[in-house]
Amino acid sequence: MNRAHTQKGNAGVGTVNPFLRKFPVRVACGAVVACVVYLSAQAYLAFPSASKDRSVAPDVPSEPVTTQPEPINLPLLPRVDYDHPPAPRFVSHRIVAGDTLGKLLTSFGTDERDINRIVTCRDECRQLHKLIPGASLITRLTHDSRLISIGQSLPYGQIREYRIYPDSVEVTLSPLARQTIPAFKHVVIRPGESPISAALRKGGIKEATVLRATQILEYDIDFWRNVHPNDEFEIYFDQIFVNDEHVQDGAIHVLRFTNRGRLHEAYLHDDGLHYEADGSAIQKQFLKAPLAYKRISSNFSNARKHPILGYTRAHRGVDYAAPRGTPIRSTADGVVSRVTRNDRAAGNFLAVKHSNGFETRYMHLSGFAPGIRKGTRVSRGSTIGYVGSTGFSTGPHLHYEVIKNGRHLNPLTVPNPSIESLEGPQKSIFLANVENYLKTIEGFREQDLIAEPIAAAQ
């Protein structure tokens, strides 16, 4: 039975194998190709091409197409080599006593041509030659030692710079922050004091300011001879501060000097000149004295025994004893009418003609001021010569004479008319200013205070 069954199974296998052997291989391949084509068609219908209108399938995004830019061929630029000159060289030096400008520039290695130019400069550079010990000198040089600029430090942080150009020198000065503060001082002169020594004792008034005050009133007061104990003066003036330090004094607004009970006043007007309280001119034709002297060694006299000749004769001038070389000033505007050297009696002397028929004469000089010759025009207060002891003289002094229309006058008592006074609107303005000045001074007397700053000057 088993055998029969086995035979039956084998009979089935044998039936299939002949069928397969008869089925062509190419038919099988064709079937496979057909299946692939069919599947591809179905995929094409399900997913349309991206090249079709996007409105058909708006829910299917398309990816942007990116293209690579084509390279640009730029032309080649020529190579540039920048040649920068070397930076300037700075040399700083603190000035000591004995330094000179030429010596310092040489030590800095400055080109000799620039050294000669600066050392011989007499206009723009003349202040540069005044080296201040303790100050700094800052020099800027090119790489080949040519001079670019010189900086000079000044007091209170100020800098003066000299910029050197081929055909010029430019000078600049840095600004200072300055304050101008009004001040008032009342000084009583003690025995043996001068206005200057009294002012220094009082404090707060610089010597230069006192000298200016004496020059304002020197037409009426001889400050070398006629100042006495208990004389007093009041001065209302400006003080200038830099960085809270009192560096100098400014304008003198009011000056009141009581000399032996007589009040002499001077008030500053808008024209920069001082006048008396009523607007009369303070400036007179003649100064009270032609020099700063120690004493009067001989007065004007019609009969005086001459110290050398030994006999009595008129002494028609005033002898002012002073150290040799003391400057002598012309006492009024005029023209030099005579210059004589080595006269037997007068020594070196000169004469000056003035207006209104006046002439002044100056004798026994050691020498004359530069430029003084016959025909030279001189101004009141200008230096015309120097004290000496030439001619008939027993010591250094000045013999001074005043002559009017050929007649000798006593220089100490000669009439001295004012030159010019204020009139009209200017006088009205001046009188109003005087009233304000007096109110301000009265306020100072009552409060004894220094006012707050009233102005800032650059």
C-alpha positions as a Markdown table, in Angstrom:
| # | Residue | x | y | z |
|---|---|---|---|---|
| 1 | Met | 0.0 | 0.0 | 0.0 |
| 2 | Asn | 2.8 | 2.2 | 0.8 |
| 3 | Arg | 4.5 | 1.5 | -2.4 |
| 4 | Ala | 1.3 | 2.3 | -4.3 |
| 5 | His | 1.1 | 5.6 | -2.6 |
| 6 | Thr | 4.6 | 6.5 | -3.3 |
| 7 | Gln | 4.2 | 5.8 | -6.9 |
| 8 | Lys | 1.2 | 8.0 | -7.0 |
| 9 | Gly | 3.1 | 10.9 | -5.6 |
| 10 | Asn | 6.0 | 10.5 | -7.9 |
| 11 | Ala | 3.6 | 10.4 | -10.8 |
| 12 | Gly | 2.4 | 14.0 | -9.8 |
| 13 | Val | 5.9 | 15.4 | -9.7 |
| 14 | Gly | 6.7 | 14.0 | -13.0 |
| 15 | Thr | 3.6 | 15.7 | -14.5 |
| 16 | Val | 4.7 | 19.3 | -13.4 |
| 17 | Asn | 8.3 | 19.1 | -14.4 |
| 18 | Pro | 7.6 | 18.4 | -18.0 |
| 19 | Phe | 5.3 | 21.5 | -18.0 |
| 20 | Leu | 7.9 | 23.7 | -16.6 |
| 21 | Arg | 10.4 | 22.5 | -19.0 |
| 22 | Lys | 8.1 | 23.3 | -21.8 |
| 23 | Phe | 7.5 | 27.0 | -20.6 |
| 24 | Pro | 9.8 | 29.4 | -22.3 |
| 25 | Val | 12.3 | 31.4 | -20.3 |
| 26 | Arg | 11.6 | 34.5 | -22.5 |
| 27 | Val | 8.0 | 34.4 | -21.5 |
| 28 | Ala | 9.0 | 34.7 | -17.9 |
| 29 | Cys | 11.2 | 37.6 | -18.6 |
| 30 | Gly | 8.4 | 39.3 | -20.5 |
| 31 | Ala | 6.1 | 39.0 | -17.6 |
| 32 | Val | 8.6 | 40.6 | -15.3 |
| 33 | Val | 9.1 | 43.5 | -17.7 |
| 34 | Ala | 5.3 | 43.9 | -17.9 |
| 35 | Cys | 5.0 | 44.1 | -14.1 |
| 36 | Val | 7.7 | 46.8 | -14.0 |
| 37 | Val | 6.0 | 48.9 | -16.7 |
| 38 | Tyr | 2.7 | 48.6 | -14.9 |
| 39 | Leu | 4.1 | 49.6 | -11.6 |
| 40 | Ser | 5.9 | 52.6 | -13.2 |
| 41 | Ala | 2.7 | 53.8 | -14.8 |
| 42 | Gln | 0.8 | 53.7 | -11.6 |
| 43 | Ala | 3.6 | 55.7 | -9.8 |
| 44 | Tyr | 3.5 | 58.3 | -12.6 |
| 45 | Leu | -0.3 | 58.7 | -12.2 |
| 46 | Ala | 0.0 | 59.0 | -8.5 |
| 47 | Phe | 2.8 | 61.6 | -8.4 |
| 48 | Pro | 2.7 | 64.1 | -11.4 |
| 49 | Ser | 5.8 | 65.8 | -12.7 |
| 50 | Ala | 7.0 | 69.0 | -10.9 |
| 51 | Ser | 7.1 | 70.6 | -14.3 |
| 52 | Lys | 3.3 | 70.7 | -14.5 |
| 53 | Asp | 1.2 | 73.7 | -13.3 |
| 54 | Arg | 1.6 | 74.0 | -9.5 |
| 55 | Ser | -2.2 | 74.8 | -9.2 |
| 56 | Val | -2.9 | 71.2 | -9.9 |
| 57 | Ala | -1.2 | 70.1 | -6.7 |
| 58 | Pro | -0.8 | 73.1 | -4.4 |
| 59 | Asp | -0.2 | 71.0 | -1.4 |
| 60 | Val | 3.0 | 69.6 | -2.8 |
| 61 | Pro | 5.9 | 72.0 | -2.2 |
| 62 | Ser | 8.7 | 72.3 | -4.7 |
| 63 | Glu | 12.3 | 72.9 | -3.7 |
| 64 | Pro | 14.0 | 76.0 | -5.1 |
| 65 | Val | 16.6 | 75.5 | -7.7 |
| 66 | Thr | 20.0 | 76.9 | -6.6 |
| 67 | Thr | 22.6 | 77.7 | -9.1 |
| 68 | Gln | 26.3 | 78.3 | -8.5 |
| 69 | Pro | 27.5 | 81.8 | -9.5 |
| 70 | Glu | 30.0 | 81.8 | -12.1 |
| 71 | Pro | 33.4 | 83.1 | -10.9 |
| 72 | Ile | 34.3 | 86.7 | -11.8 |
| 73 | Asn | 37.8 | 87.3 | -13.0 |
| 74 | Leu | 38.9 | 90.7 | -11.5 |
| 75 | Pro | 41.9 | 92.5 | -13.0 |
| 76 | Leu | 45.0 | 92.5 | -10.9 |
| 77 | Leu | 45.9 | 95.9 | -9.3 |
| 78 | Pro | 49.5 | 97.0 | -9.2 |
| 79 | Arg | 51.2 | 96.6 | -5.8 |
| 80 | Val | 51.7 | 99.8 | -3.8 |
| 81 | Asp | 54.4 | 100.2 | -1.2 |
| 82 | Tyr | 53.7 | 103.0 | 1.2 |
| 83 | Asp | 56.9 | 104.8 | 2.5 |
| 84 | His | 56.0 | 106.6 | 5.8 |
| 85 | Pro | 58.7 | 109.0 | 7.1 |
| 86 | Pro | 59.9 | 108.3 | 10.6 |
| 87 | Ala | 58.0 | 110.0 | 13.4 |
| 88 | Pro | 59.3 | 113.3 | 14.8 |
| 89 | Arg | 61.7 | 113.2 | 17.6 |
| 90 | Phe | 60.9 | 115.1 | 20.9 |
| 91 | Val | 63.6 | 116.4 | 23.2 |
| 92 | Ser | 62.7 | 117.9 | 26.6 |
| 93 | His | 65.1 | 119.8 | 28.8 |
| 94 | Arg | 64.7 | 121.5 | 32.2 |
| 95 | Ile | 66.5 | 124.9 | 32.0 |
| 96 | Val | 69.2 | 125.6 | 34.6 |
| 97 | Ala | 71.2 | 128.8 | 35.2 |
| 98 | Gly | 73.9 | 129.3 | 32.5 |
| 99 | Asp | 71.9 | 127.6 | 29.7 |
| 100 | Thr | 71.9 | 129.3 | 26.3 |
| 101 | Leu | 69.6 | 128.7 | 23.4 |
| 102 | Gly | 72.4 | 127.9 | 21.0 |
| 103 | Lys | 74.1 | 125.5 | 23.4 |
| 104 | Leu | 70.9 | 123.6 | 24.1 |
| 105 | Leu | 69.9 | 123.3 | 20.4 |
| 106 | Thr | 73.4 | 122.0 | 19.6 |
| 107 | Ser | 73.2 | 119.4 | 22.4 |
| 108 | Phe | 69.8 | 118.2 | 20.9 |
| 109 | Gly | 71.5 | 117.5 | 17.6 |
| 110 | Thr | 69.7 | 120.2 | 15.7 |
| 111 | Asp | 70.7 | 121.0 | 12.2 |
| 112 | Glu | 73.2 | 123.9 | 12.2 |
| 113 | Arg | 71.2 | 125.9 | 9.6 |
| 114 | Asp | 68.2 | 126.0 | 12.0 |
| 115 | Ile | 70.4 | 126.8 | 15.0 |
| 116 | Asn | 71.9 | 129.8 | 13.2 |
| 117 | Arg | 68.4 | 131.0 | 12.1 |
| 118 | Ile | 66.9 | 130.8 | 15.6 |
| 119 | Val | 69.9 | 132.2 | 17.4 |
| 120 | Thr | 70.0 | 135.3 | 15.1 |
| 121 | Cys | 66.2 | 135.8 | 15.1 |
| 122 | Arg | 65.5 | 139.2 | 16.7 |
| 123 | Asp | 61.8 | 139.7 | 16.0 |
| 124 | Glu | 59.4 | 136.7 | 16.6 |
| 125 | Cys | 62.1 | 134.8 | 18.6 |
| 126 | Arg | 63.4 | 137.5 | 21.0 |
| 127 | Gln | 61.3 | 136.1 | 23.9 |
| 128 | Leu | 62.7 | 132.6 | 23.3 |
| 129 | His | 66.2 | 133.8 | 24.3 |
| 130 | Lys | 64.9 | 134.6 | 27.8 |
| 131 | Leu | 65.4 | 131.2 | 29.3 |
| 132 | Ile | 63.7 | 130.8 | 32.7 |
| 133 | Pro | 65.6 | 128.5 | 35.1 |
| 134 | Gly | 63.3 | 125.7 | 36.2 |
| 135 | Ala | 61.1 | 126.0 | 33.1 |
| 136 | Ser | 61.1 | 123.3 | 30.4 |
| 137 | Leu | 62.2 | 123.6 | 26.8 |
| 138 | Ile | 60.5 | 121.1 | 24.4 |
| 139 | Thr | 62.0 | 120.7 | 21.0 |
| 140 | Arg | 60.5 | 118.7 | 18.1 |
| 141 | Leu | 62.8 | 117.6 | 15.3 |
| 142 | Thr | 62.4 | 115.7 | 12.1 |
| 143 | His | 64.3 | 112.4 | 11.5 |
| 144 | Asp | 67.1 | 114.3 | 9.8 |
| 145 | Ser | 67.4 | 116.8 | 12.7 |
| 146 | Arg | 65.6 | 119.7 | 11.1 |
| 147 | Leu | 63.7 | 122.0 | 13.6 |
| 148 | Ile | 59.9 | 121.7 | 13.6 |
| 149 | Ser | 59.0 | 123.6 | 16.8 |
| 150 | Ile | 60.2 | 124.8 | 20.1 |
| 151 | Gly | 57.9 | 124.9 | 23.1 |
| 152 | Gln | 58.7 | 127.0 | 26.2 |
| 153 | Ser | 56.9 | 126.5 | 29.5 |
| 154 | Leu | 55.9 | 129.7 | 31.3 |
| 155 | Pro | 54.6 | 130.4 | 34.8 |
| 156 | Tyr | 51.1 | 129.2 | 35.7 |
| 157 | Gly | 51.1 | 126.3 | 33.2 |
| 158 | Gln | 51.2 | 128.5 | 30.1 |
| 159 | Ile | 53.0 | 127.4 | 27.0 |
| 160 | Arg | 54.6 | 129.5 | 24.3 |
| 161 | Glu | 55.3 | 127.6 | 21.1 |
| 162 | Tyr | 57.4 | 128.6 | 18.1 |
| 163 | Arg | 56.6 | 126.7 | 14.9 |
| 164 | Ile | 59.4 | 126.9 | 12.4 |
| 165 | Tyr | 58.5 | 127.3 | 8.7 |
| 166 | Pro | 60.8 | 127.8 | 5.7 |
| 167 | Asp | 60.1 | 131.6 | 5.6 |
| 168 | Ser | 58.7 | 132.5 | 8.9 |
| 169 | Val | 58.3 | 131.6 | 12.6 |
| 170 | Glu | 54.8 | 131.5 | 14.1 |
| 171 | Val | 54.4 | 132.1 | 17.8 |
| 172 | Thr | 51.4 | 130.9 | 19.7 |
| 173 | Leu | 50.5 | 131.4 | 23.4 |
| 174 | Ser | 48.2 | 129.1 | 25.3 |
| 175 | Pro | 45.3 | 130.9 | 27.1 |
| 176 | Leu | 45.1 | 131.4 | 30.8 |
| 177 | Ala | 42.0 | 131.3 | 32.9 |
| 178 | Arg | 42.2 | 134.6 | 34.7 |
| 179 | Gln | 39.9 | 136.3 | 37.2 |
| 180 | Thr | 39.8 | 140.1 | 37.8 |
| 181 | Ile | 38.8 | 141.0 | 41.3 |
| 182 | Pro | 38.4 | 144.6 | 42.6 |
| 183 | Ala | 40.5 | 145.5 | 45.7 |
| 184 | Phe | 40.7 | 148.6 | 48.0 |
| 185 | Lys | 43.6 | 149.5 | 50.2 |
| 186 | His | 44.1 | 152.4 | 52.7 |
| 187 | Val | 47.7 | 153.0 | 53.7 |
| 188 | Val | 49.1 | 155.5 | 56.2 |
| 189 | Ile | 52.8 | 156.4 | 55.8 |
| 190 | Arg | 55.0 | 156.1 | 58.9 |
| 191 | Pro | 58.2 | 158.0 | 59.7 |
| 192 | Gly | 61.0 | 157.0 | 57.4 |
| 193 | Glu | 58.7 | 155.3 | 54.9 |
| 194 | Ser | 58.1 | 155.9 | 51.2 |
| 195 | Pro | 54.8 | 155.1 | 49.4 |
| 196 | Ile | 56.4 | 151.9 | 48.1 |
| 197 | Ser | 57.7 | 150.6 | 51.5 |
| 198 | Ala | 54.3 | 151.5 | 53.1 |
| 199 | Ala | 52.4 | 149.6 | 50.5 |
| 200 | Leu | 54.7 | 146.6 | 50.9 |
| 201 | Arg | 54.1 | 146.7 | 54.7 |
| 202 | Lys | 50.4 | 146.9 | 54.2 |
| 203 | Gly | 50.4 | 143.9 | 51.8 |
| 204 | Gly | 48.3 | 143.1 | 48.8 |
| 205 | Ile | 49.7 | 145.9 | 46.6 |
| 206 | Lys | 52.5 | 145.1 | 44.2 |
| 207 | Glu | 55.4 | 147.5 | 43.9 |
| 208 | Ala | 54.7 | 148.0 | 40.2 |
| 209 | Thr | 51.2 | 149.2 | 41.1 |
| 210 | Val | 52.6 | 151.8 | 43.6 |
| 211 | Leu | 55.0 | 153.0 | 40.9 |
| 212 | Arg | 52.2 | 153.5 | 38.5 |
| 213 | Ala | 50.3 | 155.4 | 41.2 |
| 214 | Thr | 53.2 | 157.7 | 41.7 |
| 215 | Gln | 53.4 | 158.3 | 38.0 |
| 216 | Ile | 49.7 | 159.3 | 37.8 |
| 217 | Leu | 50.2 | 162.0 | 40.5 |
| 218 | Glu | 53.8 | 163.0 | 39.8 |
| 219 | Tyr | 52.7 | 166.2 | 38.1 |
| 220 | Asp | 51.5 | 167.5 | 41.5 |
| 221 | Ile | 53.6 | 165.6 | 44.0 |
| 222 | Asp | 57.3 | 165.0 | 44.2 |
| 223 | Phe | 57.3 | 161.5 | 45.7 |
| 224 | Trp | 61.1 | 161.6 | 46.3 |
| 225 | Arg | 61.0 | 164.8 | 48.3 |
| 226 | Asn | 57.5 | 165.8 | 49.5 |
| 227 | Val | 56.2 | 162.6 | 51.2 |
| 228 | His | 55.8 | 163.0 | 55.0 |
| 229 | Pro | 54.7 | 160.9 | 58.0 |
| 230 | Asn | 51.0 | 160.6 | 58.4 |
| 231 | Asp | 50.4 | 161.2 | 54.7 |
| 232 | Glu | 48.0 | 158.6 | 53.5 |
| 233 | Phe | 46.7 | 157.2 | 50.2 |
| 234 | Glu | 43.7 | 155.1 | 49.2 |
| 235 | Ile | 43.8 | 153.0 | 46.1 |
| 236 | Tyr | 40.9 | 151.2 | 44.3 |
| 237 | Phe | 42.3 | 148.8 | 41.7 |
| 238 | Asp | 42.0 | 145.4 | 40.0 |
| 239 | Gln | 43.8 | 142.3 | 41.1 |
| 240 | Ile | 44.4 | 139.5 | 38.6 |
| 241 | Phe | 44.4 | 135.9 | 39.8 |
| 242 | Val | 45.4 | 132.8 | 37.9 |
| 243 | Asn | 44.6 | 129.4 | 39.6 |
| 244 | Asp | 43.7 | 131.3 | 42.8 |
| 245 | Glu | 47.1 | 133.0 | 42.9 |
| 246 | His | 47.5 | 136.7 | 42.8 |
| 247 | Val | 49.9 | 137.2 | 39.8 |
| 248 | Gln | 49.6 | 140.9 | 39.0 |
| 249 | Asp | 47.5 | 144.1 | 39.4 |
| 250 | Gly | 45.3 | 145.6 | 36.7 |
| 251 | Ala | 43.8 | 149.0 | 36.2 |
| 252 | Ile | 43.9 | 151.7 | 38.9 |
| 253 | His | 40.3 | 153.1 | 39.1 |
| 254 | Val | 40.7 | 155.5 | 42.0 |
| 255 | Leu | 43.7 | 157.1 | 43.7 |
| 256 | Arg | 43.4 | 159.5 | 46.6 |
| 257 | Phe | 46.6 | 160.8 | 48.2 |
| 258 | Thr | 46.6 | 163.2 | 51.1 |
| 259 | Asn | 49.9 | 165.1 | 51.3 |
| 260 | Arg | 50.3 | 167.5 | 54.3 |
| 261 | Gly | 46.5 | 167.8 | 54.5 |
| 262 | Arg | 46.0 | 168.5 | 50.8 |
| 263 | Leu | 43.9 | 165.9 | 48.9 |
| 264 | His | 45.1 | 164.9 | 45.4 |
| 265 | Glu | 42.6 | 162.7 | 43.5 |
| 266 | Ala | 42.7 | 160.7 | 40.3 |
| 267 | Tyr | 39.8 | 158.9 | 38.7 |
| 268 | Leu | 39.9 | 156.6 | 35.7 |
| 269 | His | 37.8 | 157.6 | 32.6 |
| 270 | Asp | 36.6 | 155.6 | 29.7 |
| 271 | Asp | 39.5 | 156.9 | 27.5 |
| 272 | Gly | 42.0 | 155.1 | 29.8 |
| 273 | Leu | 43.3 | 158.4 | 31.3 |
| 274 | His | 42.9 | 159.7 | 34.9 |
| 275 | Tyr | 41.3 | 163.1 | 35.8 |
| 276 | Glu | 40.6 | 165.1 | 38.9 |
| 277 | Ala | 37.2 | 164.8 | 40.5 |
| 278 | Asp | 35.8 | 167.7 | 38.5 |
| 279 | Gly | 37.1 | 166.4 | 35.1 |
| 280 | Ser | 40.3 | 168.6 | 35.1 |
| 281 | Ala | 43.3 | 167.0 | 33.5 |
| 282 | Ile | 45.8 | 165.5 | 35.9 |
| 283 | Gln | 48.6 | 165.6 | 33.3 |
| 284 | Lys | 50.4 | 168.9 | 33.4 |
| 285 | Gln | 52.9 | 170.2 | 30.9 |
| 286 | Phe | 55.9 | 169.4 | 33.2 |
| 287 | Leu | 56.8 | 166.5 | 35.5 |
| 288 | Lys | 57.6 | 167.6 | 39.0 |
| 289 | Ala | 61.1 | 166.0 | 38.8 |
| 290 | Pro | 63.2 | 164.7 | 35.9 |
| 291 | Leu | 64.6 | 161.6 | 37.8 |
| 292 | Ala | 64.4 | 159.5 | 40.8 |
| 293 | Tyr | 66.9 | 161.2 | 43.1 |
| 294 | Lys | 68.2 | 160.8 | 46.7 |
| 295 | Arg | 68.2 | 164.4 | 47.7 |
| 296 | Ile | 68.4 | 168.0 | 46.4 |
| 297 | Ser | 72.0 | 169.0 | 46.9 |
| 298 | Ser | 71.5 | 172.6 | 45.8 |
| 299 | Asn | 68.4 | 174.7 | 45.3 |
| 300 | Phe | 67.6 | 177.5 | 42.9 |
| 301 | Ser | 69.3 | 180.7 | 44.1 |
| 302 | Asn | 70.4 | 184.2 | 42.9 |
| 303 | Ala | 73.5 | 184.1 | 45.1 |
| 304 | Arg | 75.3 | 180.9 | 45.8 |
| 305 | Lys | 79.0 | 180.3 | 46.5 |
| 306 | His | 80.2 | 177.9 | 43.8 |
| 307 | Pro | 81.9 | 174.8 | 45.4 |
| 308 | Ile | 84.7 | 174.7 | 42.7 |
| 309 | Leu | 85.1 | 178.3 | 41.5 |
| 310 | Gly | 84.9 | 179.6 | 45.1 |
| 311 | Tyr | 83.0 | 182.8 | 44.4 |
| 312 | Thr | 79.3 | 183.7 | 44.8 |
| 313 | Arg | 77.1 | 183.8 | 41.7 |
| 314 | Ala | 73.5 | 182.8 | 40.7 |
| 315 | His | 72.6 | 179.2 | 40.7 |
| 316 | Arg | 69.8 | 179.1 | 38.1 |
| 317 | Gly | 68.7 | 175.5 | 38.5 |
| 318 | Val | 68.2 | 172.7 | 41.0 |
| 319 | Asp | 70.9 | 170.0 | 41.6 |
| 320 | Tyr | 69.5 | 166.5 | 42.1 |
| 321 | Ala | 72.0 | 164.1 | 43.8 |
| 322 | Ala | 71.6 | 160.5 | 42.4 |
| 323 | Pro | 73.8 | 157.5 | 41.7 |
| 324 | Arg | 75.9 | 157.6 | 38.5 |
| 325 | Gly | 73.9 | 156.1 | 35.6 |
| 326 | Thr | 70.4 | 157.0 | 37.0 |
| 327 | Pro | 68.1 | 157.6 | 34.0 |
| 328 | Ile | 67.1 | 161.2 | 33.3 |
| 329 | Arg | 63.7 | 161.9 | 31.8 |
| 330 | Ser | 62.5 | 164.8 | 29.7 |
| 331 | Thr | 60.0 | 166.7 | 31.9 |
| 332 | Ala | 57.8 | 167.6 | 28.9 |
| 333 | Asp | 57.2 | 166.9 | 25.2 |
| 334 | Gly | 59.6 | 168.7 | 23.0 |
| 335 | Val | 62.4 | 168.7 | 20.5 |
| 336 | Val | 66.1 | 168.5 | 21.4 |
| 337 | Ser | 67.6 | 171.9 | 20.5 |
| 338 | Arg | 71.2 | 171.4 | 21.6 |
| 339 | Val | 73.6 | 168.5 | 22.4 |
| 340 | Thr | 77.1 | 169.3 | 23.7 |
| 341 | Arg | 79.8 | 167.0 | 24.8 |
| 342 | Asn | 82.6 | 167.8 | 27.3 |
| 343 | Asp | 81.8 | 171.4 | 27.9 |
| 344 | Arg | 84.3 | 172.9 | 30.3 |
| 345 | Ala | 81.7 | 173.8 | 32.9 |
| 346 | Ala | 78.5 | 171.9 | 32.0 |
| 347 | Gly | 80.2 | 168.7 | 30.8 |
| 348 | Asn | 77.8 | 166.6 | 28.7 |
| 349 | Phe | 74.5 | 168.5 | 28.5 |
| 350 | Leu | 71.5 | 169.0 | 26.3 |
| 351 | Ala | 68.5 | 171.3 | 26.0 |
| 352 | Val | 64.9 | 170.6 | 25.0 |
| 353 | Lys | 62.5 | 173.2 | 23.5 |
| 354 | His | 58.8 | 172.9 | 24.6 |
| 355 | Ser | 55.6 | 174.7 | 23.7 |
| 356 | Asn | 54.5 | 178.0 | 25.3 |
| 357 | Gly | 58.1 | 179.4 | 25.1 |
| 358 | Phe | 59.6 | 176.9 | 27.6 |
| 359 | Glu | 63.0 | 175.3 | 27.5 |
| 360 | Thr | 64.7 | 172.8 | 29.9 |
| 361 | Arg | 68.4 | 172.1 | 30.3 |
| 362 | Tyr | 70.2 | 169.0 | 31.7 |
| 363 | Met | 73.8 | 169.2 | 32.7 |
| 364 | His | 76.8 | 167.0 | 33.9 |
| 365 | Leu | 75.5 | 163.9 | 32.2 |
| 366 | Ser | 77.6 | 160.7 | 32.0 |
| 367 | Gly | 76.1 | 160.0 | 28.5 |
| 368 | Phe | 73.0 | 160.4 | 26.3 |
| 369 | Ala | 70.3 | 157.9 | 25.6 |
| 370 | Pro | 70.4 | 156.1 | 22.2 |
| 371 | Gly | 69.1 | 158.2 | 19.4 |
| 372 | Ile | 69.4 | 161.5 | 21.2 |
| 373 | Arg | 70.7 | 164.2 | 18.9 |
| 374 | Lys | 69.7 | 167.7 | 17.8 |
| 375 | Gly | 66.3 | 167.7 | 16.2 |
| 376 | Thr | 65.1 | 164.5 | 18.0 |
| 377 | Arg | 61.5 | 164.7 | 19.2 |
| 378 | Val | 61.1 | 163.5 | 22.8 |
| 379 | Ser | 58.0 | 162.8 | 24.9 |
| 380 | Arg | 57.3 | 163.6 | 28.5 |
| 381 | Gly | 58.9 | 160.9 | 30.7 |
| 382 | Ser | 61.1 | 159.5 | 28.0 |
| 383 | Thr | 64.8 | 158.8 | 28.9 |
| 384 | Ile | 67.2 | 161.3 | 27.4 |
| 385 | Gly | 70.4 | 160.7 | 29.4 |
| 386 | Tyr | 72.1 | 159.4 | 32.5 |
| 387 | Val | 73.4 | 161.0 | 35.7 |
| 388 | Gly | 77.2 | 161.7 | 35.7 |
| 389 | Ser | 79.7 | 164.1 | 37.1 |
| 390 | Thr | 81.2 | 165.7 | 34.0 |
| 391 | Gly | 82.3 | 169.4 | 33.9 |
| 392 | Phe | 82.4 | 171.5 | 37.1 |
| 393 | Ser | 81.0 | 168.9 | 39.4 |
| 394 | Thr | 82.0 | 167.5 | 42.8 |
| 395 | Gly | 79.9 | 164.3 | 42.6 |
| 396 | Pro | 77.3 | 162.6 | 40.5 |
| 397 | His | 74.2 | 164.8 | 40.1 |
| 398 | Leu | 71.9 | 166.4 | 37.6 |
| 399 | His | 71.8 | 170.2 | 37.2 |
| 400 | Tyr | 68.3 | 171.0 | 35.9 |
| 401 | Glu | 67.0 | 174.3 | 34.6 |
| 402 | Val | 63.7 | 175.7 | 33.4 |
| 403 | Ile | 63.6 | 178.8 | 31.1 |
| 404 | Lys | 60.6 | 180.6 | 29.7 |
| 405 | Asn | 61.1 | 183.2 | 27.0 |
| 406 | Gly | 64.7 | 183.6 | 28.0 |
| 407 | Arg | 64.1 | 183.9 | 31.8 |
| 408 | His | 65.2 | 181.3 | 34.3 |
| 409 | Leu | 62.5 | 180.0 | 36.6 |
| 410 | Asn | 62.7 | 178.0 | 39.8 |
| 411 | Pro | 62.0 | 174.4 | 38.7 |
| 412 | Leu | 60.3 | 173.6 | 42.0 |
| 413 | Thr | 57.8 | 176.4 | 41.8 |
| 414 | Val | 57.3 | 176.9 | 38.1 |
| 415 | Pro | 53.6 | 177.3 | 37.0 |
| 416 | Asn | 52.4 | 174.0 | 35.6 |
| 417 | Pro | 49.2 | 174.3 | 33.6 |
| 418 | Ser | 47.0 | 171.3 | 32.8 |
| 419 | Ile | 47.1 | 170.0 | 29.3 |
| 420 | Glu | 43.5 | 169.2 | 28.5 |
| 421 | Ser | 40.3 | 168.7 | 30.6 |
| 422 | Leu | 37.0 | 166.9 | 29.9 |
| 423 | Glu | 34.1 | 168.9 | 28.4 |
| 424 | Gly | 30.5 | 168.3 | 27.3 |
| 425 | Pro | 29.0 | 164.8 | 27.3 |
| 426 | Gln | 32.3 | 163.2 | 28.2 |
| 427 | Lys | 32.5 | 165.3 | 31.4 |
| 428 | Ser | 28.9 | 164.3 | 32.3 |
| 429 | Ile | 29.8 | 160.6 | 31.9 |
| 430 | Phe | 32.9 | 161.0 | 33.9 |
| 431 | Leu | 31.1 | 162.8 | 36.8 |
| 432 | Ala | 28.6 | 159.9 | 37.0 |
| 433 | Asn | 31.4 | 157.4 | 37.1 |
| 434 | Val | 33.1 | 159.4 | 39.9 |
| 435 | Glu | 29.9 | 159.2 | 42.0 |
| 436 | Asn | 29.8 | 155.4 | 41.5 |
| 437 | Tyr | 33.4 | 155.1 | 42.4 |
| 438 | Leu | 32.9 | 157.0 | 45.7 |
| 439 | Lys | 29.9 | 154.9 | 46.6 |
| 440 | Thr | 32.0 | 151.7 | 46.0 |
| 441 | Ile | 34.9 | 153.0 | 48.1 |
| 442 | Glu | 32.5 | 153.9 | 50.9 |
| 443 | Gly | 31.2 | 150.4 | 50.8 |
| 444 | Phe | 34.7 | 149.0 | 51.1 |
| 445 | Arg | 35.4 | 151.3 | 54.1 |
| 446 | Glu | 32.3 | 150.1 | 55.9 |
| 447 | Gln | 32.7 | 146.4 | 55.2 |
| 448 | Asp | 36.4 | 146.1 | 54.9 |
| 449 | Leu | 35.9 | 143.2 | 52.5 |
| 450 | Ile | 37.2 | 142.2 | 49.1 |
| 451 | Ala | 34.4 | 142.0 | 46.5 |
| 452 | Glu | 33.6 | 138.9 | 44.5 |
| 453 | Pro | 35.0 | 138.4 | 41.0 |
| 454 | Ile | 33.4 | 140.8 | 38.6 |
| 455 | Ala | 34.9 | 139.8 | 35.3 |
| 456 | Ala | 36.9 | 137.0 | 33.6 |
| 457 | Ala | 39.6 | 138.1 | 31.1 |
| 458 | Gln | 41.4 | 135.9 | 28.6 |
